[in-house]
Amino acid sequence: MKVLLGIGGSDDSIRALETTVERTAEVGDDLTVAIVENPSVERSREDIETRVTELLGERGVDATVRRLDGDPGSALVDLAENEGFDQLVLGGGETSPMGKIQIGNIAEFVLLNSHVTVTLVR
């Protein structure tokens, strides 16, 4: 399966990275990690890329790592659709005190606009 993982540096996206790399190590998906700018986090794209590279090396996973510019949601949707990905994976989603899921702006945009299957890792 051709999988695109969008990561913007939030704790949720780091969990999605760990989960997706683990799955890729087990089943051999064709993984691309797309690092996007997320203004709501303090991690720099350089720090995120370092973490991605370290984790891929630890798990022995060969993946393409790309940096996307522009609006993160639009860039992820465009890349997933234009390059024929089977699945787009994102981190996100917290449970509110009322038990409802709350998702960030990037995840919401992708979920509402992508024609590619989206998996939300919580």
Order of alpha helices (4+ residues) and beta strands (2+ residues): beta-alpha-beta-alpha-beta-alpha-beta-beta-beta-alpha-beta
